[in-house]
Amino acid sequence: MLVIRLTRVGKKKQPTFRLVVQDKTRDPWGKSKDIVGNYNPRTTPKTVALKVDRIKYWMSMGAQPSPTVYNILVDQKVIAGEKVKASKGSATAGTKDAKVVEEKKK
């Protein structure tokens, strides 16, 4: 199965990302079939450069975007739809909040 996902490039503590098309089982830093864009979260506003025709081509071939890439594509109006929750969060985040609420009640 093909996936469109981010792969990190750039210097230490200065991340930039490439949007790449790969097999889902391949290492994210390994060889990719195609580079379809760049994303730099450190600039204001965040810089996104996409090859829209290539993204649409790969999606027509069955490539699925990762949740983060999906949200970037929705922001750039490449695809229509609502954003999805990109991360699951930590397993202990809910329990810590519940403990704080219980302590305040006491």
N, C-alpha and C positions, 0 to 999 in steps of 0.2 A: 504494500500500500504506500502511496506517495503522500508526503506531508510537506507543507510550506511552514517553515519555522525560522526562528532567529538563531544565529550563531554569532558568538561574541568575537570581535576583533578589536584591535587598538592596544594602547599601552596600558600598563598597570595603573589602576585607579582612573583611567580615562576611557571608559567603554564606549564603543560604537558597535552597531550590530548590522549584519547582513541578513536579508530575507533570502533563504535558499530553498530549493526544492530537492528533497532527498527521499530515499526509502526510509520508512519509519524505524526500522531496526538498525540503521546505520548510525555511527557516532556523529553527533552534531558538528564536530570539528573535522570530520573526514571529508572525503570528496563529495561534491554535490552535483546534481544533474544540471542545475541552472541557478544563477544568481539573479533574483528578480527585484532587488531593491536594497536600499540602505536606510538605517534608522539611527539618529543620534539624539539620545535623550538629554544630553548635557547642554544643549543650546537653548536659548529662550527666544522664540517658541521652539519646541522640539522639531528637528529637521527630519523630514521623511521624503525620500526619493524612490518612486515606484515605477516599474515597467508594467503599466496596467495591462497592455495587450498580452504580455507573457504570463501575467498572473491569471488572467481570464482563460488563456489557452490551457495552462496546467490544471486549473480547476475544472475545465471541460474534460480533461483527460482523467479526472478522478482524484486529483490531489486535494487533501483536506487541510485547511489552515489550522494552526495551533490556536488556542484561545486568545493569546496575546496578539498574534498576527491577525486574527479575525477582528479584534477590537481596533487595531490600526487601520485595517481595510474599511471598517465601518466609519471611522473618523474621517478618512480620506474620501469617503463616498464612492469607493470602488464597488462595494456590494451594499445592498440595502438590508436593514435588519436592526435588531436591538443588540447592544453589547452583551457579552456573556461574562460571568464571573471567571476571572483568569486563574485565580489561585484558590486553593482549598483552605489556606490558613494553617496555623499550627494546631496540633491535636490538643494542646493544653490551654489555648487562648480562651475558650469558653469556660473552662473550669476556674481559671484565675479570676475572670470577671465575676463569676458566681460567688467565689469566696469573698471578694471585696464587697459585694452587695450584702452578703450575709453578715460580715463584720460591721458594716455601717448600721444594719438593723439592730444589732446588739447594743 
